[in-house]
């Protein structure tokens, strides 16, 4: 190695720019910011403010960053405004500039089901083009109107992934605004025979091809952990059928009709809370009667002086007729 090559590497090792991130800042870093589409901008200090080419004293680079390793995890963290640290450095041997991203991943801990459902739950039903979600209180009753989060799975793989990530991000942000700490979603497993009952044999192939089950599972688990939201997986059997039977018509109005998937999301949320699909069930015997006897029980007909409906009279009636038993 010549002296010039050695000195070039020596100087390149000291040509770097690093900035620690902070949770809550835009895209997780205020000083060195990288957007999900790869645009890199640097917050210039006051002495260098004259070199800014973007608003708020920022300098935007012409090149864009792309993370091939764990890029999806990085995008999920950036969109959630979680802290991400960056380091821009020069590789003298290759003559390229690189940017490294690093963050700390806290261990995902299991939350007791009672604690996760203490503030209610958001039931989610998955369809080929949208997510139907409904907020339920602690008693299993729907609160407000349902929400739909649409996505388009046509186009390239990156476009489909971005659409799915955007829909899940809106779902998680809406759940946090409600103050709910749990999302109930059906266990998306199309290997069981129950799916043939739900969709039919001919339609099953098209439904399985349309719903991104694997990506949705992986995405929702990682993104929910970043937002500190628990996931409750429930059995998907008969959720659409019972939702349409017990909830679709009662929750519909003249201006807003409840869809089958929205009613199914309500059943999914109730199932996560350990409740049935029906809107109301018969109370226990001692709560609906007096000592397990019906409240509308009446006195026997052979005792006319008891409070009872008057027996049917046969024949004509006159004002001078004496009451019976006198």
C-alpha positions as CSV (number, residue, x, y, z in Angstrom):
1,X,0.0,0.0,0.0
2,X,1.4,3.4,-0.9
3,X,1.4,6.3,1.4
4,X,-1.3,8.0,-0.6
5,X,-3.6,5.0,-0.3
6,X,-2.9,4.6,3.4
7,X,-3.6,8.3,4.0
8,X,-6.8,8.1,2.0
9,X,-8.1,5.3,4.2
10,X,-6.9,7.1,7.4
11,X,-8.9,10.2,6.4
12,X,-11.9,8.2,5.3
13,X,-12.1,6.5,8.7
14,X,-12.6,9.9,10.2
15,X,-15.1,11.2,7.7
16,X,-18.4,10.2,9.2
17,X,-21.5,11.7,10.5
18,X,-23.6,10.1,13.2
19,X,-26.8,11.0,15.1
20,X,-28.7,9.2,17.8
21,X,-32.4,9.0,17.4
22,X,-35.2,10.0,19.7
23,X,-38.6,8.4,20.1
24,X,-41.5,10.8,19.3
25,X,-39.5,12.8,16.7
26,X,-40.5,12.7,13.1
27,X,-39.2,9.4,11.6
28,X,-37.3,8.7,14.8
29,X,-34.5,11.2,14.3
30,X,-34.5,15.0,14.1
31,X,-30.8,15.6,13.2
32,X,-30.3,12.9,10.5
33,X,-33.7,12.0,9.1
34,X,-34.5,9.3,6.5
35,X,-38.0,9.0,5.2
36,X,-39.5,5.6,4.4
37,X,-38.9,6.2,0.6
38,X,-35.2,6.7,1.3
39,X,-34.9,10.5,1.2
40,X,-32.0,11.7,3.5
41,X,-32.0,15.1,5.1
42,X,-29.6,16.6,7.6
43,X,-30.4,19.4,10.1
44,X,-27.6,21.9,9.7
45,X,-26.1,23.8,12.6
46,X,-26.6,27.6,12.8
47,X,-23.1,28.4,11.3
48,X,-23.9,26.3,8.2
49,X,-27.6,27.4,7.8
50,X,-26.7,29.3,4.6
51,X,-26.1,25.9,2.8
52,X,-29.6,24.6,3.5
53,X,-31.6,23.6,0.4
54,X,-34.8,22.6,2.2
55,X,-37.1,24.4,4.7
56,X,-36.3,24.6,8.4
57,X,-32.5,24.7,7.9
58,X,-32.2,21.2,6.4
59,X,-30.0,19.9,3.7
60,X,-31.4,17.1,1.5
61,X,-29.0,14.8,-0.2
62,X,-29.5,14.0,-3.9
63,X,-29.0,10.2,-3.4
64,X,-31.5,8.1,-1.6
65,X,-30.8,5.4,1.0
66,X,-32.0,1.8,0.6
67,X,-31.7,-0.9,3.3
68,X,-31.5,-4.4,2.0
69,X,-31.1,-6.1,5.4
70,X,-34.1,-5.8,7.7
71,X,-35.5,-3.0,5.5
72,X,-39.1,-3.8,6.4
73,X,-38.4,-3.6,10.2
74,X,-36.7,-0.3,9.6
75,X,-39.7,1.1,7.7
76,X,-42.1,-0.1,10.5
77,X,-40.0,1.6,13.1
78,X,-39.6,4.8,11.1
79,X,-43.4,5.1,10.4
80,X,-44.1,4.6,14.1
81,X,-41.6,7.5,15.0
82,X,-39.4,5.2,17.0
83,X,-35.8,6.1,17.7
84,X,-33.3,5.1,15.0
85,X,-29.6,6.0,15.1
86,X,-27.8,6.6,11.8
87,X,-24.1,6.8,10.7
88,X,-22.9,8.0,7.3
89,X,-19.4,6.9,6.5
90,X,-17.1,6.5,3.5
91,X,-15.7,3.3,2.2
92,X,-12.4,4.3,0.6
93,X,-11.7,0.9,-0.9
94,X,-15.0,1.0,-2.9
95,X,-15.3,4.7,-3.2
96,X,-18.9,4.7,-1.9
97,X,-20.8,6.4,0.9
98,X,-22.9,4.2,3.2
99,X,-25.5,4.8,5.8
100,X,-26.0,2.5,8.7
101,X,-29.2,2.3,10.8
102,X,-29.4,0.8,14.3
103,X,-32.0,0.6,17.0
104,X,-32.7,-1.2,20.2
105,X,-35.4,-3.8,20.2
106,X,-37.0,-4.4,23.6
107,X,-38.0,-7.9,24.3
108,X,-41.7,-8.6,23.5
109,X,-43.3,-9.7,26.8
110,X,-46.6,-11.6,27.1
111,X,-49.4,-9.6,28.6
112,X,-52.2,-11.3,30.6
113,X,-55.4,-11.5,28.7
114,X,-57.3,-9.6,31.5
115,X,-54.9,-6.7,31.4
116,X,-54.9,-6.5,27.6
117,X,-58.7,-6.4,27.5
118,X,-59.1,-4.0,30.5
119,X,-60.0,-1.0,28.2
120,X,-61.9,-2.9,25.6
121,X,-60.8,-4.4,22.3
122,X,-60.7,-3.7,18.6
123,X,-62.1,-6.6,16.5
124,X,-60.6,-6.9,13.0
125,X,-61.9,-9.0,10.1
126,X,-59.6,-9.4,7.0
127,X,-60.8,-9.3,3.5
128,X,-59.1,-9.3,0.1
129,X,-59.1,-5.5,-0.2
130,X,-59.6,-4.0,3.3
131,X,-59.6,-4.5,7.0
132,X,-62.9,-4.1,8.8
133,X,-62.4,-2.9,12.5
134,X,-64.9,-2.2,15.3
135,X,-64.3,-0.9,18.8
136,X,-65.9,-2.8,21.6
137,X,-66.1,-1.8,25.2
138,X,-65.4,-4.1,28.2
139,X,-69.0,-5.5,28.0
140,X,-68.7,-6.5,24.4
141,X,-70.9,-3.7,23.1
142,X,-69.9,-1.8,19.9
143,X,-68.8,1.8,20.4
144,X,-69.2,4.3,17.6
145,X,-69.1,3.3,14.0
146,X,-66.9,0.7,12.3
147,X,-63.8,1.7,10.3
148,X,-62.4,0.3,7.1
149,X,-58.8,0.4,6.1
150,X,-58.4,-0.3,2.4
151,X,-55.3,-1.6,0.5
152,X,-54.6,-2.4,-3.1
153,X,-52.7,-5.7,-3.6
154,X,-52.1,-5.2,-7.4
155,X,-48.8,-4.2,-8.9
156,X,-45.3,-5.0,-7.8
157,X,-44.3,-6.7,-4.6
158,X,-42.9,-3.4,-3.1
159,X,-46.2,-1.7,-3.9
160,X,-48.3,-4.4,-2.3
161,X,-46.1,-4.4,0.8
162,X,-46.4,-0.6,1.1
163,X,-50.1,-0.8,0.8
164,X,-50.4,-3.4,3.5
165,X,-48.0,-1.6,5.8
166,X,-50.0,1.7,5.3
167,X,-53.3,0.0,6.2
168,X,-51.9,-1.6,9.3
169,X,-50.3,1.7,10.4
170,X,-53.6,3.5,10.2
171,X,-55.2,0.6,12.1
172,X,-52.6,0.8,14.9
173,X,-52.8,4.6,15.1
174,X,-56.6,4.5,15.4
175,X,-56.4,1.9,18.1
176,X,-54.0,4.0,20.1
177,X,-56.2,7.1,19.8
178,X,-59.1,5.0,21.2
179,X,-57.0,4.1,24.3
180,X,-57.3,0.4,23.6
181,X,-54.4,-1.9,24.2
182,X,-55.5,-5.1,22.3
183,X,-56.5,-6.0,18.8
184,X,-58.5,-9.2,18.2
185,X,-58.0,-10.9,14.8
186,X,-59.0,-14.2,13.5
187,X,-56.4,-16.9,13.3
188,X,-55.7,-16.8,9.5
189,X,-55.1,-20.5,8.8
190,X,-56.5,-21.8,5.6
191,X,-55.4,-25.4,6.2
192,X,-58.4,-26.4,8.2
193,X,-61.6,-27.8,6.8
194,X,-63.7,-25.0,8.3
195,X,-62.5,-22.6,5.6
196,X,-64.3,-24.7,3.0
197,X,-67.5,-24.2,5.0
198,X,-66.9,-20.5,5.2
199,X,-66.0,-19.7,1.6
200,X,-67.0,-22.8,-0.4
201,X,-64.6,-25.0,-2.4
202,X,-64.7,-23.0,-5.6
203,X,-64.2,-19.6,-4.0
204,X,-61.6,-20.8,-1.5
205,X,-58.7,-20.7,-4.0
206,X,-59.5,-17.2,-5.0
207,X,-59.9,-16.0,-1.4
208,X,-56.6,-17.6,-0.3
209,X,-54.8,-16.1,-3.2
210,X,-56.2,-12.6,-2.5
211,X,-55.7,-12.3,1.3
212,X,-52.0,-11.8,2.2
213,X,-52.2,-14.1,5.2
214,X,-48.4,-14.7,5.8
215,X,-47.4,-11.1,5.3
216,X,-50.2,-9.7,7.3
217,X,-49.3,-11.9,10.2
218,X,-45.7,-11.0,10.2
219,X,-46.4,-7.3,9.6
220,X,-49.0,-7.0,12.3
221,X,-47.0,-8.8,15.0
222,X,-43.9,-6.7,14.5
223,X,-45.8,-3.4,14.1
224,X,-48.1,-4.0,17.1
225,X,-45.0,-4.7,19.3
226,X,-43.6,-1.3,18.3
227,X,-46.9,0.4,19.4
228,X,-47.2,-1.7,22.6
229,X,-50.5,-3.2,21.5
230,X,-51.3,-6.8,22.3
231,X,-52.8,-9.2,19.7
232,X,-55.5,-11.8,20.5
233,X,-55.9,-14.5,17.9
234,X,-59.4,-16.2,18.0
235,X,-61.0,-19.0,16.1
236,X,-62.4,-17.8,12.7
237,X,-65.2,-20.4,12.5
238,X,-68.6,-19.0,11.6
239,X,-67.7,-15.4,12.4
240,X,-69.1,-14.1,9.2
241,X,-72.3,-16.2,9.4
242,X,-73.1,-15.3,13.0
243,X,-72.2,-11.7,12.5
244,X,-74.6,-11.5,9.6
245,X,-77.3,-13.3,11.7
246,X,-77.1,-11.4,15.0
247,X,-75.4,-8.0,14.3
248,X,-75.7,-6.9,10.7
249,X,-79.3,-5.8,10.8
250,X,-79.4,-4.3,14.3
251,X,-76.3,-2.1,13.7
252,X,-77.5,-0.9,10.3
253,X,-79.2,2.5,9.8
254,X,-81.1,4.1,7.0
255,X,-77.9,5.9,5.9
256,X,-75.2,3.4,6.8
257,X,-75.5,-0.3,6.1
258,X,-73.3,-2.7,8.1
259,X,-71.4,-5.1,5.8
260,X,-70.9,-8.7,6.5
261,X,-67.2,-8.2,7.3
262,X,-68.0,-5.4,9.7
263,X,-70.4,-7.6,11.6
264,X,-67.8,-10.4,11.6
265,X,-65.3,-8.0,13.2
266,X,-67.7,-7.5,16.0
267,X,-68.1,-11.2,16.6
268,X,-64.3,-11.6,16.6
269,X,-63.9,-8.9,19.3
270,X,-66.6,-10.5,21.4
271,X,-65.0,-13.9,21.0
272,X,-61.7,-12.5,22.2
273,X,-63.5,-11.3,25.3
274,X,-65.0,-14.7,26.0
275,X,-68.5,-13.7,25.0
276,X,-70.9,-15.3,22.6
277,X,-72.0,-14.1,19.2
278,X,-75.6,-13.4,20.2
279,X,-76.6,-9.9,21.2
280,X,-78.2,-11.0,24.4
281,X,-78.7,-14.3,26.2
282,X,-81.3,-15.4,28.8
283,X,-80.2,-14.5,32.4
284,X,-79.8,-17.1,35.1
285,X,-83.1,-18.4,36.6
286,X,-82.8,-16.5,39.9
287,X,-82.3,-13.3,38.0
288,X,-85.3,-13.6,35.7
289,X,-87.8,-14.9,38.2
290,X,-88.8,-15.0,41.8
291,X,-87.0,-18.0,43.3
292,X,-86.8,-19.8,40.0
293,X,-90.5,-19.2,39.4
294,X,-91.8,-17.0,36.6
295,X,-92.9,-13.5,37.7
296,X,-96.0,-13.6,35.6
297,X,-97.3,-16.7,37.3
298,X,-101.0,-16.3,38.3
299,X,-103.3,-17.5,41.0
300,X,-105.3,-20.7,40.6
301,X,-108.8,-20.2,39.0
302,X,-110.7,-22.0,41.8
303,X,-110.0,-19.2,44.3
304,X,-112.1,-16.3,43.1
305,X,-111.0,-13.9,45.9
306,X,-107.4,-14.0,44.8
307,X,-106.0,-11.5,42.3
308,X,-106.6,-13.2,39.0
309,X,-108.2,-12.5,35.7
310,X,-112.0,-12.6,36.0
311,X,-113.4,-15.9,34.6
312,X,-115.4,-15.8,31.5
313,X,-119.1,-15.3,32.2
314,X,-121.7,-17.3,30.3
315,X,-125.0,-15.7,29.5
316,X,-126.3,-12.2,30.0
317,X,-125.3,-9.7,32.6
318,X,-127.5,-7.3,34.6
319,X,-126.7,-4.5,37.0
320,X,-128.6,-6.3,39.8
321,X,-126.6,-9.5,39.6
322,X,-124.7,-10.3,42.8
323,X,-121.0,-10.9,42.7
324,X,-120.0,-14.6,42.9
325,X,-119.5,-16.1,46.4
326,X,-121.9,-13.7,48.1
